[in-house]
Amino acid sequence: MPAKTMGIRMSNWIMQDDYANRVNYHLIPEVMWGANKRLMLHAEGYFSDRTGSLSAEGGALYAKYRFFSTDKVNRHFRMAALARATSNNGDIHQEEIATNGHNTGFQLGLIGTQLLHKTAISGTVYYEHATDNRKGRELPIGYDGNAVNYSLSAGRLILPRSYKGYKQTNLNVMVELLGQSLSDNGKQYLDIAPSIQLIFNSQTRLDVGYKRELYSSMLRTAPNGLLIRIEHLLYHVL
């Protein structure tokens, strides 16, 4: 995010529950703050309708700190550290650890991004730890509470073919591989997620993506589904 900028984001997950034979809806609203050119902070809320009606399940604080950057014309390489601390009161219904919406716990990791003209390649790796959820919802016996997560993504700017001003609409296409390996029992999964992204007036962003499981050796109740995310930056509010 640009420095000294606020932002709001609404992530809508529409997931096919393979065990309950229904569609689950998860809503994650966020408030974002670009504290300075290196530090970005988020406050997130978690809502879902798994119990029959949309209800609050928890929240989180997320931070990303850029500690390395080499910027040149039409290219850059950047490294950042990430951290998330989350609290959740939902039932623990799968072996997959997901502190971004399902589990109480934390994440610590690194992100590296390489921009080459109109193509961006990004890699992420982070350690994730899950504990018991609130309201007495304990991590089931035999479930692993530790995992290593990783992702590799590539995106390309399709439009505009040449820049004439900040008000031009940008169209990006992306694909991402996402995986998790549980530390104790070695169970794993790997997903693929193609998406498109539109950026309007250099201020409002719309992402539409679909996540599909490629391989899994662990229990996951709803691995496949659609993401619709809207984000809007608020300049000059600080």
C-alpha positions as YAML, in Angstrom:
chain: A
units: angstrom
residues:
- id: 1
  name: MET
  ca: [0.00, 0.00, 0.00]
- id: 2
  name: PRO
  ca: [1.09, 3.61, -0.52]
- id: 3
  name: ALA
  ca: [2.42, 5.28, 2.63]
- id: 4
  name: LYS
  ca: [-0.06, 7.08, 4.90]
- id: 5
  name: THR
  ca: [-3.03, 5.60, 3.07]
- id: 6
  name: MET
  ca: [-6.11, 3.83, 4.43]
- id: 7
  name: GLY
  ca: [-8.00, 1.08, 2.63]
- id: 8
  name: ILE
  ca: [-11.03, -1.15, 2.97]
- id: 9
  name: ARG
  ca: [-11.33, -4.67, 1.58]
- id: 10
  name: MET
  ca: [-14.18, -7.18, 1.39]
- id: 11
  name: SER
  ca: [-13.28, -10.79, 0.58]
- id: 12
  name: ASN
  ca: [-16.17, -13.11, -0.27]
- id: 13
  name: TRP
  ca: [-15.45, -16.86, -0.33]
- id: 14
  name: ILE
  ca: [-18.13, -19.12, -1.83]
- id: 15
  name: MET
  ca: [-16.98, -22.68, -1.10]
- id: 16
  name: GLN
  ca: [-18.44, -26.08, -1.96]
- id: 17
  name: ASP
  ca: [-18.69, -28.17, 1.24]
- id: 18
  name: ASP
  ca: [-18.07, -31.75, 0.09]
- id: 19
  name: TYR
  ca: [-19.15, -33.30, 3.41]
- id: 20
  name: ALA
  ca: [-22.36, -31.34, 4.11]
- id: 21
  name: ASN
  ca: [-23.40, -31.17, 0.43]
- id: 22
  name: ARG
  ca: [-23.94, -27.42, 0.58]
- id: 23
  name: VAL
  ca: [-22.29, -24.13, -0.32]
- id: 24
  name: ASN
  ca: [-20.57, -22.22, 2.49]
- id: 25
  name: TYR
  ca: [-20.19, -18.45, 2.45]
- id: 26
  name: HIS
  ca: [-17.30, -16.76, 4.25]
- id: 27
  name: LEU
  ca: [-16.96, -12.98, 4.54]
- id: 28
  name: ILE
  ca: [-13.68, -11.31, 5.57]
- id: 29
  name: PRO
  ca: [-13.90, -7.50, 5.90]
- id: 30
  name: GLU
  ca: [-10.60, -5.67, 6.44]
- id: 31
  name: VAL
  ca: [-9.36, -2.21, 7.32]
- id: 32
  name: MET
  ca: [-5.86, -1.53, 5.98]
- id: 33
  name: TRP
  ca: [-3.27, 1.10, 6.87]
- id: 34
  name: GLY
  ca: [-0.10, 1.95, 5.01]
- id: 35
  name: ALA
  ca: [1.78, 3.28, 8.04]
- id: 36
  name: ASN
  ca: [4.83, 4.22, 5.97]
- id: 37
  name: LYS
  ca: [6.61, 3.02, 2.84]
- id: 38
  name: ARG
  ca: [7.75, -0.17, 4.61]
- id: 39
  name: LEU
  ca: [4.98, -1.14, 7.07]
- id: 40
  name: MET
  ca: [1.40, -2.20, 6.29]
- id: 41
  name: LEU
  ca: [-1.16, -3.16, 8.98]
- id: 42
  name: HIS
  ca: [-4.54, -4.90, 8.61]
- id: 43
  name: ALA
  ca: [-7.42, -5.59, 11.00]
- id: 44
  name: GLU
  ca: [-9.65, -8.44, 9.80]
- id: 45
  name: GLY
  ca: [-13.01, -9.90, 10.80]
- id: 46
  name: TYR
  ca: [-14.29, -13.42, 10.09]
- id: 47
  name: PHE
  ca: [-17.92, -14.25, 9.34]
- id: 48
  name: SER
  ca: [-19.51, -17.40, 7.91]
- id: 49
  name: ASP
  ca: [-22.87, -19.15, 7.52]
- id: 50
  name: ARG
  ca: [-21.69, -22.68, 8.40]
- id: 51
  name: THR
  ca: [-24.10, -22.75, 11.37]
- id: 52
  name: GLY
  ca: [-27.09, -21.80, 9.17]
- id: 53
  name: SER
  ca: [-26.96, -18.01, 9.37]
- id: 54
  name: LEU
  ca: [-24.20, -15.47, 8.91]
- id: 55
  name: SER
  ca: [-22.41, -14.99, 12.23]
- id: 56
  name: ALA
  ca: [-19.14, -13.58, 13.55]
- id: 57
  name: GLU
  ca: [-16.42, -16.16, 14.24]
- id: 58
  name: GLY
  ca: [-13.33, -14.12, 15.05]
- id: 59
  name: GLY
  ca: [-10.77, -11.63, 13.91]
- id: 60
  name: ALA
  ca: [-7.07, -11.04, 13.32]
- id: 61
  name: LEU
  ca: [-4.28, -8.52, 13.10]
- id: 62
  name: TYR
  ca: [-1.89, -8.76, 10.15]
- id: 63
  name: ALA
  ca: [1.37, -6.93, 9.49]
- id: 64
  name: LYS
  ca: [3.80, -6.88, 6.57]
- id: 65
  name: TYR
  ca: [7.19, -5.14, 6.74]
- id: 66
  name: ARG
  ca: [9.32, -4.61, 3.62]
- id: 67
  name: PHE
  ca: [12.97, -4.88, 4.62]
- id: 68
  name: PHE
  ca: [14.68, -5.11, 1.22]
- id: 69
  name: SER
  ca: [14.05, -3.42, -2.13]
- id: 70
  name: THR
  ca: [15.95, -2.86, -5.37]
- id: 71
  name: ASP
  ca: [13.96, -0.64, -7.72]
- id: 72
  name: LYS
  ca: [14.82, 0.06, -11.35]
- id: 73
  name: VAL
  ca: [12.87, 1.23, -14.39]
- id: 74
  name: ASN
  ca: [10.12, -1.33, -15.16]
- id: 75
  name: ARG
  ca: [11.54, -3.83, -12.68]
- id: 76
  name: HIS
  ca: [12.06, -4.36, -8.97]
- id: 77
  name: PHE
  ca: [12.76, -7.04, -6.39]
- id: 78
  name: ARG
  ca: [11.31, -6.78, -2.88]
- id: 79
  name: MET
  ca: [11.39, -8.88, 0.29]
- id: 80
  name: ALA
  ca: [8.96, -8.54, 3.19]
- id: 81
  name: ALA
  ca: [8.29, -10.24, 6.52]
- id: 82
  name: LEU
  ca: [4.70, -11.09, 7.47]
- id: 83
  name: ALA
  ca: [2.93, -11.88, 10.73]
- id: 84
  name: ARG
  ca: [-0.70, -12.67, 11.60]
- id: 85
  name: ALA
  ca: [-2.29, -13.29, 15.02]
- id: 86
  name: THR
  ca: [-5.86, -14.54, 15.00]
- id: 87
  name: SER
  ca: [-8.66, -15.61, 17.34]
- id: 88
  name: ASN
  ca: [-11.60, -17.79, 16.30]
- id: 89
  name: ASN
  ca: [-14.63, -19.36, 18.00]
- id: 90
  name: GLY
  ca: [-15.77, -21.64, 15.16]
- id: 91
  name: ASP
  ca: [-15.79, -25.42, 15.31]
- id: 92
  name: ILE
  ca: [-12.58, -27.15, 14.15]
- id: 93
  name: HIS
  ca: [-13.81, -29.37, 11.34]
- id: 94
  name: GLN
  ca: [-10.73, -30.18, 9.24]
- id: 95
  name: GLU
  ca: [-7.06, -31.13, 9.47]
- id: 96
  name: GLU
  ca: [-6.01, -28.23, 7.26]
- id: 97
  name: ILE
  ca: [-4.71, -25.34, 9.37]
- id: 98
  name: ALA
  ca: [-6.16, -21.99, 8.27]
- id: 99
  name: THR
  ca: [-5.57, -19.21, 10.78]
- id: 100
  name: ASN
  ca: [-6.93, -16.81, 8.16]
- id: 101
  name: GLY
  ca: [-10.56, -17.61, 8.97]
- id: 102
  name: HIS
  ca: [-10.84, -20.97, 10.75]
- id: 103
  name: ASN
  ca: [-8.22, -21.53, 13.46]
- id: 104
  name: THR
  ca: [-6.91, -19.59, 16.43]
- id: 105
  name: GLY
  ca: [-3.15, -19.17, 16.14]
- id: 106
  name: PHE
  ca: [-0.45, -17.23, 14.32]
- id: 107
  name: GLN
  ca: [1.67, -17.04, 11.14]
- id: 108
  name: LEU
  ca: [5.25, -15.90, 10.59]
- id: 109
  name: GLY
  ca: [6.90, -15.82, 7.18]
- id: 110
  name: LEU
  ca: [8.55, -14.15, 4.20]
- id: 111
  name: ILE
  ca: [7.39, -12.84, 0.82]
- id: 112
  name: GLY
  ca: [9.59, -12.18, -2.21]
- id: 113
  name: THR
  ca: [8.34, -10.40, -5.36]
- id: 114
  name: GLN
  ca: [10.12, -9.88, -8.69]
- id: 115
  name: LEU
  ca: [8.61, -7.47, -11.23]
- id: 116
  name: LEU
  ca: [9.88, -7.72, -14.81]
- id: 117
  name: HIS
  ca: [8.15, -5.08, -16.92]
- id: 118
  name: LYS
  ca: [4.55, -6.40, -17.17]
- id: 119
  name: THR
  ca: [5.10, -9.72, -15.36]
- id: 120
  name: ALA
  ca: [5.26, -10.22, -11.59]
- id: 121
  name: ILE
  ca: [6.42, -13.41, -9.86]
- id: 122
  name: SER
  ca: [5.92, -13.85, -6.14]
- id: 123
  name: GLY
  ca: [6.87, -16.55, -3.64]
- id: 124
  name: THR
  ca: [5.70, -16.88, -0.04]
- id: 125
  name: VAL
  ca: [6.66, -19.25, 2.77]
- id: 126
  name: TYR
  ca: [5.41, -19.10, 6.36]
- id: 127
  name: TYR
  ca: [5.14, -21.13, 9.53]
- id: 128
  name: GLU
  ca: [1.64, -21.53, 10.95]
- id: 129
  name: HIS
  ca: [0.62, -22.62, 14.45]
- id: 130
  name: ALA
  ca: [-2.94, -23.46, 15.53]
- id: 131
  name: THR
  ca: [-4.28, -23.79, 19.08]
- id: 132
  name: ASP
  ca: [-7.71, -24.50, 20.56]
- id: 133
  name: ASN
  ca: [-10.48, -22.22, 19.37]
- id: 134
  name: ARG
  ca: [-12.49, -20.18, 21.84]
- id: 135
  name: LYS
  ca: [-15.76, -21.32, 23.46]
- id: 136
  name: GLY
  ca: [-14.20, -24.65, 24.41]
- id: 137
  name: ARG
  ca: [-13.66, -25.82, 20.84]
- id: 138
  name: GLU
  ca: [-10.46, -27.76, 21.23]
- id: 139
  name: LEU
  ca: [-8.08, -28.97, 18.55]
- id: 140
  name: PRO
  ca: [-9.12, -32.63, 18.13]
- id: 141
  name: ILE
  ca: [-6.77, -35.34, 19.37]
- id: 142
  name: GLY
  ca: [-4.54, -36.46, 16.51]
- id: 143
  name: TYR
  ca: [-4.79, -33.15, 14.64]
- id: 144
  name: ASP
  ca: [-1.47, -31.46, 13.89]
- id: 145
  name: GLY
  ca: [-1.12, -27.90, 15.20]
- id: 146
  name: ASN
  ca: [1.91, -26.89, 13.14]
- id: 147
  name: ALA
  ca: [2.39, -26.43, 9.40]
- id: 148
  name: VAL
  ca: [4.61, -24.92, 6.73]
- id: 149
  name: ASN
  ca: [2.73, -23.09, 3.98]
- id: 150
  name: TYR
  ca: [4.06, -21.99, 0.62]
- id: 151
  name: SER
  ca: [2.80, -20.34, -2.54]
- id: 152
  name: LEU
  ca: [4.13, -19.37, -5.95]
- id: 153
  name: SER
  ca: [2.24, -16.94, -8.17]
- id: 154
  name: ALA
  ca: [2.69, -15.27, -11.53]
- id: 155
  name: GLY
  ca: [0.69, -12.38, -12.92]
- id: 156
  name: ARG
  ca: [0.79, -10.35, -16.12]
- id: 157
  name: LEU
  ca: [-0.59, -6.96, -17.07]
- id: 158
  name: ILE
  ca: [-2.78, -7.37, -20.17]
- id: 159
  name: LEU
  ca: [-4.33, -3.90, -20.45]
- id: 160
  name: PRO
  ca: [-3.55, -1.11, -21.06]
- id: 161
  name: ARG
  ca: [-0.93, -1.87, -23.66]
- id: 162
  name: SER
  ca: [0.64, 1.53, -23.02]
- id: 163
  name: TYR
  ca: [0.11, 3.95, -20.13]
- id: 164
  name: LYS
  ca: [-1.39, 7.36, -20.81]
- id: 165
  name: GLY
  ca: [-2.64, 8.21, -17.30]
- id: 166
  name: TYR
  ca: [-3.56, 6.91, -13.86]
- id: 167
  name: LYS
  ca: [-7.27, 6.78, -14.71]
- id: 168
  name: GLN
  ca: [-6.82, 3.92, -17.20]
- id: 169
  name: THR
  ca: [-8.34, 0.59, -16.17]
- id: 170
  name: ASN
  ca: [-5.80, -2.18, -15.62]
- id: 171
  name: LEU
  ca: [-6.51, -5.83, -16.44]
- id: 172
  name: ASN
  ca: [-4.22, -8.46, -14.92]
- id: 173
  name: VAL
  ca: [-4.36, -12.25, -15.22]
- id: 174
  name: MET
  ca: [-2.78, -14.43, -12.54]
- id: 175
  name: VAL
  ca: [-2.29, -18.02, -11.45]
- id: 176
  name: GLU
  ca: [-1.14, -19.25, -8.04]
- id: 177
  name: LEU
  ca: [-0.06, -22.57, -6.55]
- id: 178
  name: LEU
  ca: [-0.75, -22.90, -2.81]
- id: 179
  name: GLY
  ca: [0.38, -25.72, -0.56]
- id: 180
  name: GLN
  ca: [0.59, -26.80, 3.06]
- id: 181
  name: SER
  ca: [2.61, -29.50, 4.81]
- id: 182
  name: LEU
  ca: [1.72, -30.50, 8.37]
- id: 183
  name: SER
  ca: [4.86, -30.71, 10.47]
- id: 184
  name: ASP
  ca: [4.23, -33.81, 12.60]
- id: 185
  name: ASN
  ca: [2.33, -36.25, 10.40]
- id: 186
  name: GLY
  ca: [3.56, -35.03, 6.99]
- id: 187
  name: LYS
  ca: [0.10, -34.70, 5.43]
- id: 188
  name: GLN
  ca: [-0.04, -32.23, 2.54]
- id: 189
  name: TYR
  ca: [-2.23, -30.48, 0.01]
- id: 190
  name: LEU
  ca: [-1.65, -28.49, -3.18]
- id: 191
  name: ASP
  ca: [-4.14, -26.11, -4.82]
- id: 192
  name: ILE
  ca: [-4.21, -24.05, -8.00]
- id: 193
  name: ALA
  ca: [-5.96, -20.69, -8.21]
- id: 194
  name: PRO
  ca: [-6.33, -18.79, -11.50]
- id: 195
  name: SER
  ca: [-7.78, -15.29, -11.29]
- id: 196
  name: ILE
  ca: [-8.37, -12.00, -13.05]
- id: 197
  name: GLN
  ca: [-7.92, -8.55, -11.55]
- id: 198
  name: LEU
  ca: [-9.30, -5.17, -12.56]
- id: 199
  name: ILE
  ca: [-7.95, -1.89, -11.15]
- id: 200
  name: PHE
  ca: [-10.04, 1.25, -11.68]
- id: 201
  name: ASN
  ca: [-8.65, 4.78, -11.42]
- id: 202
  name: SER
  ca: [-5.54, 3.39, -9.62]
- id: 203
  name: GLN
  ca: [-7.74, 3.22, -6.50]
- id: 204
  name: THR
  ca: [-10.36, 0.44, -6.66]
- id: 205
  name: ARG
  ca: [-9.51, -3.22, -7.24]
- id: 206
  name: LEU
  ca: [-11.72, -6.18, -8.12]
- id: 207
  name: ASP
  ca: [-10.37, -9.75, -7.95]
- id: 208
  name: VAL
  ca: [-12.27, -12.82, -9.15]
- id: 209
  name: GLY
  ca: [-10.58, -16.19, -8.71]
- id: 210
  name: TYR
  ca: [-11.31, -19.88, -8.42]
- id: 211
  name: LYS
  ca: [-9.35, -22.23, -6.12]
- id: 212
  name: ARG
  ca: [-9.18, -25.94, -7.00]
- id: 213
  name: GLU
  ca: [-7.53, -28.78, -5.12]
- id: 214
  name: LEU
  ca: [-4.89, -30.64, -7.10]
- id: 215
  name: TYR
  ca: [-3.79, -33.08, -4.38]
- id: 216
  name: SER
  ca: [-4.51, -33.70, -0.70]
- id: 217
  name: SER
  ca: [-3.72, -36.35, 1.91]
- id: 218
  name: MET
  ca: [-5.53, -34.52, 4.72]
- id: 219
  name: LEU
  ca: [-9.16, -33.89, 5.67]
- id: 220
  name: ARG
  ca: [-10.44, -30.68, 4.06]
- id: 221
  name: THR
  ca: [-14.18, -30.04, 4.12]
- id: 222
  name: ALA
  ca: [-14.42, -27.32, 1.44]
- id: 223
  name: PRO
  ca: [-11.22, -26.97, -0.60]
- id: 224
  name: ASN
  ca: [-12.81, -25.73, -3.85]
- id: 225
  name: GLY
  ca: [-14.55, -22.44, -4.41]
- id: 226
  name: LEU
  ca: [-14.83, -18.91, -5.74]
- id: 227
  name: LEU
  ca: [-13.27, -15.72, -4.38]
- id: 228
  name: ILE
  ca: [-14.69, -12.26, -5.11]
- id: 229
  name: ARG
  ca: [-12.68, -9.47, -3.48]
- id: 230
  name: ILE
  ca: [-13.23, -5.71, -3.63]
- id: 231
  name: GLU
  ca: [-10.63, -3.25, -2.34]
- id: 232
  name: HIS
  ca: [-10.68, 0.55, -2.24]
- id: 233
  name: LEU
  ca: [-7.86, 2.89, -1.18]
- id: 234
  name: LEU
  ca: [-8.54, 6.15, 0.61]
- id: 235
  name: TYR
  ca: [-5.89, 8.78, -0.14]
- id: 236
  name: HIS
  ca: [-5.23, 11.95, 1.87]
- id: 237
  name: VAL
  ca: [-7.24, 10.78, 4.92]
- id: 238
  name: LEU
  ca: [-4.23, 10.86, 7.27]
...
